[in-house]
Amino acid sequence: MKKILTLVCVSALGGLLTLGGYKLFVEKNNEQLAVEQSSDFPVFVPTNNTVNAINDNSIIAPNFVTAVEKSLDAVVHVKNTSIVSAPMSMRDLFYGQQSQRAQVGTGSGVIISPTGYIVTNNHVIKNANEISITLNNNKEYMAELIGSDESTDIALLKIETEDEDLPFMAFGDSDNAKIGEWVLAVGNPFNLNSTVTAGIISAKSRDLSGQNTQSFIQTDAAVNPGNSGGALVNTNGDLIGINTAISSRTGSYIGYSFAVPSNIARKIVNDIMEYGNVQNGILGVVGGALNSKFAEEKGLDIAEGFYVSDIQEDTGAEKAGIKSGDIIKKIDNVEINKFSDLSGYLKTKSPDDVVNVTLLRDGDEKILPVTLLKNSSYEIPTIGIVKNTSVKELKNFKLDYGLKISSLTNHPKLESYWRNNGVEEGSIITRLNGKKLYSVDDAKNAIKNKSYDEPLQIEILNKEGEKVVYNFR
């Protein structure tokens, strides 16, 4: 028993000596090492405001509140009611009637004046028998269609508010919009009133048609069916575009949306108000955008710009001295890298406007002032491009009105049909749907005013000197 107690005491004493040695030598050395380590790599706790801002997400993130407050009440819900033919029932067949029903489409619009003018998309109100507008405060009004332009997909509406001034947005300058800039899409997707989404400008001068007829602002702000005609707004609350389309295989938003630039929309609206239609100023050049392959074929050392392959006669480009082979680099202060840059900027201009064209000719840079002229040609579906006809040419045909066919349609079957019937380049079209044609504007209006199910009636003076009427559905 004594041996056991002695063994326990010795063990306890040995443990105490070991612990004391560790505390005295090892732990003290570790403390010294720790102090030395911290002195080599000091940890600072910053207290100045500048560094704190890096960790302050509220300062880094853009604030859209001001932009929303300026725009939300100016964006309206647009309802289009049209009458369409429905499938015929047995009753309709028995009584010889045709069933019709009301079809409702919805979209958005932007109030652009306190007196009730509203801009929207042409496709939102197309074929409408009745248009109603609902404001953000749920007040509803019937709207009048003032005018529209199918090529740019812009329409102008008007509501009467009994001397009540409406909240509105003024057009901003879309030329100043920058790629990477934050923007908001304000509209009514899926009938969800007053919806705001955010994104950035992804690209400018986008053409979705493949025919160099469009010049959209592309964004990644979520836009869905019902947003059409709504506002694209920058962080200052400026209206820089009218939301128009999405690129999608499903019909809903997948990351790309497109807006008509505000400078184009403003030009269309002003023309409709002043003239009742759109007055386009044309430059008069034919060609295409440069790329590396084309530049190599032409022996050029640049791969950006618009290459002029031909000049249209009696146009501002011809009168100013622009020549085939010139490369247009800028118009005014707008750089031209592709055709949609050129066409988009010209859509903001009117006949008789003067633009400064910067071009390269044989390696030398020139700046030529060009007066834009009124468009004297128009493409009529099914037949081709027609031009205004001079008084002298009309006298040769003993006519005082009519448009000259400058080129037949490139559709093989239609072209063959016309040539087999004695219609060719130089033939004169005298009427469309019974309307005499004195200018291409008359042809535009005849096509525009034709109802959806109405046939297209074309009266042509053929090469035999006979007036023949053709009907197309």
C-alpha positions in Angstrom: 0.0 0.0 0.0 2.8 2.4 0.9 4.5 1.6 -2.4 1.3 2.5 -4.3 1.0 5.9 -2.5 4.7 6.6 -3.1 4.2 5.9 -6.8 1.2 8.2 -7.1 3.0 11.1 -5.3 6.1 10.7 -7.6 3.8 10.8 -10.7 2.0 13.9 -9.5 5.3 15.6 -8.7 6.7 14.8 -12.1 3.5 16.2 -13.8 3.8 19.5 -11.9 7.5 19.9 -12.8 6.7 19.3 -16.5 3.8 21.8 -16.5 6.0 24.4 -14.8 8.8 23.9 -17.2 6.4 24.3 -20.2 5.0 27.5 -18.7 8.4 29.0 -17.9 10.2 28.2 -21.2 8.1 27.0 -24.1 5.0 29.2 -23.7 7.1 32.3 -23.0 9.0 31.7 -26.2 5.8 31.3 -28.2 4.5 34.5 -26.8 7.6 36.3 -28.0 7.3 34.7 -31.5 3.7 35.7 -31.7 4.6 39.3 -31.0 7.4 39.3 -33.5 5.0 37.8 -36.2 2.4 40.5 -35.6 5.0 43.2 -35.8 6.0 42.0 -39.3 2.5 42.0 -40.7 0.4 44.6 -38.8 -3.4 44.5 -39.1 -4.8 48.0 -39.7 -8.5 49.0 -39.1 -9.2 51.9 -41.5 -11.4 54.7 -40.2 -11.4 57.1 -43.1 -14.6 57.6 -45.1 -12.9 57.0 -48.5 -12.0 53.4 -47.7 -15.3 52.7 -46.0 -17.1 53.6 -49.2 -15.6 50.5 -50.8 -17.5 48.3 -48.4 -20.7 50.4 -48.6 -22.9 48.7 -51.2 -25.5 51.5 -51.0 -22.9 53.9 -52.5 -21.6 51.5 -55.2 -25.0 50.4 -56.5 -26.8 52.8 -58.8 -29.8 54.6 -57.3 -32.9 54.4 -59.6 -35.4 56.1 -57.3 -35.2 59.6 -58.9 -35.5 58.1 -62.4 -38.5 56.0 -61.4 -40.2 59.0 -59.8 -39.8 61.0 -63.0 -41.1 58.3 -65.3 -43.5 55.9 -63.6 -46.6 58.2 -63.8 -45.9 59.1 -67.4 -46.1 55.5 -68.7 -49.6 54.3 -69.5 -51.3 51.0 -70.3 -52.6 50.8 -73.9 -55.5 48.5 -74.9 -56.2 47.9 -78.5 -59.6 46.4 -79.5 -59.9 45.2 -83.1 -62.6 43.3 -84.9 -61.4 40.1 -86.6 -63.1 37.3 -88.5 -63.8 34.2 -86.4 -64.2 30.6 -87.7 -67.6 30.2 -89.4 -70.3 28.3 -87.6 -73.1 26.2 -89.2 -75.4 29.1 -88.5 -73.1 31.4 -90.4 -73.0 29.0 -93.4 -76.8 28.6 -93.4 -77.5 32.4 -93.3 -74.6 33.4 -95.4 -73.0 35.5 -92.7 -69.5 35.7 -91.4 -68.7 35.6 -87.7 -66.7 38.4 -86.2 -65.3 38.8 -82.7 -63.5 41.4 -80.7 -59.8 40.8 -80.2 -57.9 42.7 -77.5 -54.2 43.4 -77.4 -52.3 45.4 -74.8 -49.1 47.3 -74.5 -47.6 50.5 -73.1 -47.2 54.1 -74.0 -45.4 57.2 -72.9 -47.1 60.6 -72.3 -44.9 63.2 -74.0 -46.9 66.4 -73.3 -49.2 67.7 -70.5 -52.0 68.0 -73.0 -52.3 64.2 -73.6 -50.0 63.2 -76.5 -48.8 59.7 -76.2 -46.1 57.8 -78.1 -46.3 54.0 -78.5 -45.4 51.3 -81.0 -47.3 51.0 -84.3 -47.7 47.3 -83.7 -49.5 47.9 -80.4 -52.3 49.8 -82.1 -52.3 48.3 -85.6 -55.8 47.6 -87.0 -57.4 49.0 -83.9 -61.1 49.8 -83.9 -60.9 51.3 -80.4 -57.9 52.4 -78.3 -58.2 53.0 -74.5 -55.5 54.4 -72.2 -55.2 53.7 -68.5 -53.1 56.0 -66.4 -51.0 55.0 -63.5 -53.7 56.4 -61.2 -56.2 54.0 -62.9 -58.1 56.8 -64.8 -59.2 55.5 -68.2 -59.6 57.5 -71.4 -60.4 56.8 -75.1 -57.6 57.7 -77.4 -57.4 59.0 -81.0 -54.8 57.8 -83.4 -53.0 60.9 -84.8 -50.6 59.0 -87.0 -48.1 56.2 -87.3 -45.0 55.0 -89.1 -44.7 51.3 -89.8 -41.0 51.4 -90.8 -39.9 52.7 -87.4 -42.8 51.2 -85.5 -43.8 54.5 -83.9 -47.4 55.7 -83.4 -48.8 58.9 -81.9 -52.0 59.0 -79.8 -54.0 61.8 -78.1 -56.4 61.7 -75.2 -58.6 64.6 -73.9 -58.4 65.2 -70.1 -60.7 68.2 -69.6 -57.9 70.8 -68.9 -56.1 68.5 -66.5 -52.3 68.6 -67.0 -50.8 65.1 -67.2 -47.4 63.9 -65.9 -45.2 63.6 -69.0 -41.6 62.9 -70.1 -39.5 65.0 -72.5 -37.3 63.2 -75.1 -33.7 62.9 -74.1 -30.7 62.8 -76.5 -30.2 59.1 -77.5 -27.0 60.0 -79.3 -25.4 60.7 -75.9 -26.3 57.3 -74.5 -23.3 55.1 -73.9 -22.7 51.4 -74.1 -22.5 50.1 -70.5 -24.8 52.9 -69.1 -27.5 51.9 -66.7 -31.1 52.1 -68.0 -34.6 51.3 -66.9 -37.5 49.7 -68.8 -40.8 51.0 -67.6 -44.0 49.4 -68.9 -46.9 47.0 -68.4 -45.7 43.4 -69.1 -48.3 40.7 -68.9 -50.8 43.4 -67.8 -48.8 44.0 -64.7 -49.1 47.8 -64.5 -46.2 50.1 -63.6 -43.4 47.6 -63.8 -39.7 48.7 -63.7 -36.7 46.6 -64.7 -33.1 47.6 -64.9 -30.1 46.7 -67.1 -27.4 48.3 -69.1 -27.1 49.4 -72.8 -25.5 46.4 -74.5 -25.1 47.9 -78.0 -26.3 50.6 -80.3 -27.5 50.8 -83.9 -28.8 47.2 -83.9 -30.6 46.0 -87.0 -32.8 42.9 -86.5 -34.3 42.9 -90.0 -31.2 42.1 -91.9 -32.2 44.7 -94.5 -30.4 47.7 -92.9 -33.7 49.4 -92.1 -33.5 49.5 -88.3 -31.2 51.1 -85.7 -32.2 49.9 -82.2 -30.7 50.5 -78.8 -30.0 47.0 -77.3 -30.3 46.5 -73.6 -30.4 43.6 -71.1 -33.2 45.1 -69.1 -36.0 42.6 -68.8 -38.7 43.4 -71.4 -41.7 41.1 -72.0 -45.0 41.1 -74.0 -46.8 44.2 -72.9 -43.7 46.3 -72.5 -43.9 47.4 -76.2 -44.3 51.2 -76.4 -43.0 51.8 -72.9 -40.1 54.0 -71.8 -36.4 53.3 -71.8 -35.0 55.7 -69.2 -31.5 56.6 -68.1 -30.5 57.2 -64.4 -31.3 60.9 -64.8 -34.9 60.1 -65.7 -34.4 61.1 -69.4 -36.5 59.3 -72.1 -33.9 57.8 -74.4 -35.9 55.2 -76.2 -39.3 53.5 -76.8 -39.1 49.8 -76.0 -40.2 47.8 -79.0 -38.9 44.2 -79.4 -37.2 41.3 -77.7 -35.0 38.6 -79.3 -36.4 35.3 -78.1 -37.1 31.8 -79.2 -39.8 31.4 -76.6 -41.7 34.7 -77.0 -40.5 35.9 -73.6 -37.4 37.7 -72.4 -34.1 35.8 -72.4 -31.6 38.6 -72.2 -32.0 40.9 -75.2 -34.4 43.8 -75.6 -34.5 46.6 -78.2 -35.7 50.2 -78.2 -36.3 52.8 -80.9 -33.8 55.6 -80.0 -35.5 58.8 -78.7 -34.0 61.0 -81.4 -35.7 58.9 -84.1 -39.0 58.7 -82.1 -39.0 62.5 -81.6 -38.4 63.1 -85.3 -41.3 60.8 -86.3 -43.6 62.4 -83.8 -42.8 65.9 -84.9 -43.3 65.0 -88.6 -46.7 63.4 -87.8 -47.8 66.5 -85.9 -46.6 68.9 -88.5 -47.2 67.1 -91.8 -49.4 64.1 -91.0 -46.7 61.7 -92.3 -43.0 61.2 -92.0 -40.6 63.4 -94.0 -37.4 61.5 -94.7 -34.2 63.2 -95.8 -32.1 60.9 -98.0 -28.3 61.1 -98.6 -28.4 59.2 -102.0 -25.6 56.7 -101.5 -25.6 53.0 -102.2 -23.1 50.6 -100.6 -22.4 48.6 -97.5 -20.3 48.3 -94.3 -16.7 47.5 -94.6 -15.2 44.3 -93.1 -11.7 42.8 -93.3 -12.6 40.5 -96.2 -14.2 43.2 -98.3 -11.4 45.6 -97.5 -8.9 43.0 -98.7 -10.8 42.5 -102.0 -10.8 46.3 -102.6 -7.1 46.7 -101.5 -8.1 49.0 -98.6 -6.1 49.3 -95.4 -9.1 50.0 -93.1 -12.0 47.7 -92.2 -14.5 50.1 -90.7 -16.8 52.6 -92.4 -19.4 52.7 -95.1 -18.1 51.9 -98.6 -19.9 53.9 -101.3 -20.4 51.7 -104.4 -22.8 53.9 -106.3 -24.5 57.3 -106.2 -28.2 57.9 -106.9 -29.0 60.5 -109.5 -30.5 63.8 -108.5 -29.6 63.4 -104.8 -27.6 65.5 -102.3 -24.7 63.1 -102.5 -24.4 63.5 -106.2 -24.6 67.3 -106.0 -22.1 67.5 -103.1 -19.5 65.5 -105.1 -19.5 62.2 -103.2 -18.1 59.5 -105.5 -18.1 55.7 -105.9 -15.2 54.3 -103.9 -15.4 56.9 -101.1 -15.5 55.6 -97.5 -17.8 57.5 -95.2 -16.3 57.6 -91.6 -18.6 60.2 -89.9 -21.7 62.2 -90.4 -21.6 65.3 -88.3 -20.2 64.0 -85.0 -21.5 60.4 -85.4 -19.0 57.7 -86.3 -20.2 55.4 -89.1 -19.0 51.8 -88.7 -22.0 50.0 -90.2 -25.0 50.7 -92.4 -27.4 51.0 -89.4 -25.2 53.8 -88.0 -25.8 55.7 -91.2 -29.5 54.9 -91.6 -30.2 55.5 -87.9 -28.7 58.9 -87.9 -30.4 59.9 -91.2 -33.8 58.9 -89.7 -33.4 61.8 -87.3 -33.0 64.3 -90.2 -35.4 66.0 -92.6 -35.4 67.1 -96.2 -33.2 70.3 -96.7 -31.2 69.5 -93.6 -27.4 69.9 -94.2 -25.0 67.3 -92.8 -21.3 67.3 -92.8 -20.0 64.0 -94.3 -16.4 63.0 -93.4 -15.0 60.6 -95.9 -11.8 59.0 -97.1 -10.8 59.2 -100.8 -7.5 57.8 -101.9 -6.2 58.0 -98.4 -7.1 61.6 -97.9 -9.8 62.8 -95.5 -12.4 65.2 -96.8 -15.5 66.9 -95.2 -18.3 67.6 -97.6 -21.6 69.4 -96.6 -24.5 67.6 -98.1 -28.1 68.8 -98.4 -30.5 66.0 -97.8 -33.4 65.7 -100.2 -36.9 64.3 -100.0 -37.2 60.6 -100.8 -38.4 60.1 -104.3 -38.7 56.3 -104.4 -40.9 53.7 -102.6 -41.2 50.0 -102.7 -44.7 48.7 -103.5 -45.4 45.2 -102.3 -45.7 42.6 -105.1 -44.3 44.9 -107.9 -41.1 46.7 -106.9 -39.6 50.1 -106.5 -41.3 53.2 -108.0 -40.0 56.7 -108.3 -41.5 60.2 -108.9 -42.0 60.9 -112.5 -41.0 64.2 -114.2 -43.6 66.3 -116.0 -41.6 65.7 -119.3 -41.8 61.9 -118.8 -45.5 62.1 -118.1 -46.2 64.1 -121.2 -44.5 61.3 -123.3 -47.3 59.0 -122.0 -50.0 61.8 -122.3 -50.5 61.6 -118.5 -50.5 64.2 -115.8 -50.0 61.8 -112.9 -48.3 58.4 -112.3 -45.2 56.8 -110.8 -42.4 55.2 -112.8 -41.3 51.6 -112.0 -37.5 51.9 -111.6 -37.0 48.2 -110.7 -39.3 45.2 -110.7 -39.5 42.9 -107.6 -36.7 40.4 -107.3 -39.2 37.6 -106.5 -38.7 35.3 -109.5 -42.4 34.2 -110.0 -43.7 37.8 -109.6 -41.1 39.3 -111.9 -41.8 36.7 -114.6 -45.6 37.4 -114.2 -45.1 41.1 -114.7 -42.8 40.8 -117.7 -45.2 38.3 -119.4 -48.0 40.9 -119.0 -46.0 43.6 -120.6 -45.0 45.4 -117.4 -41.3 46.3 -117.0 -38.9 49.0 -115.8 -40.2 52.3 -117.1 -43.8 51.3 -117.0 -46.2 53.8 -115.2 -48.4 53.0 -112.3 -51.3 55.4 -112.3 -53.5 54.3 -109.4 -53.4 52.2 -106.2 -56.8 51.1 -104.9 -58.4 53.7 -107.0 -56.2 56.6 -105.8 -54.3 58.7 -108.3 -50.6 58.7 -107.8 -48.9 62.1 -108.1 -46.0 61.3 -105.8 -44.5 58.4 -103.8 -46.3 59.9 -100.7 -49.6 59.0 -102.4 -48.4 55.4 -102.9 -47.4 55.2 -99.2 -50.7 56.5 -98.0 -52.6 54.1 -100.3 -50.7 51.1 -98.9 -51.0 52.4 -95.3 -54.8 53.0 -95.5 -55.5 49.6 -97.1 -57.3 47.4 -94.6 -55.9 44.0 -93.8 -58.3 41.9 -95.9 -58.7 44.4 -98.7 -57.0 43.4 -102.0 -54.2 45.5 -103.5 -55.5 47.0 -106.8 -52.8 48.3 -109.1 -53.6 50.2 -112.3 -50.6 50.2 -114.8 -50.0 51.7 -118.2 -48.1 48.9 -119.9 -45.7 49.1 -122.9 -48.7 48.8 -125.3 -50.1 52.1 -123.9 -53.0 50.3 -122.2 -54.3 50.8 -118.7 -54.7 47.4 -117.0 -55.9 46.8 -113.5 -54.4 43.9 -111.4 -55.7 42.7 -108.1 -53.6 41.0 -105.4 -54.6 39.5 -102.1 
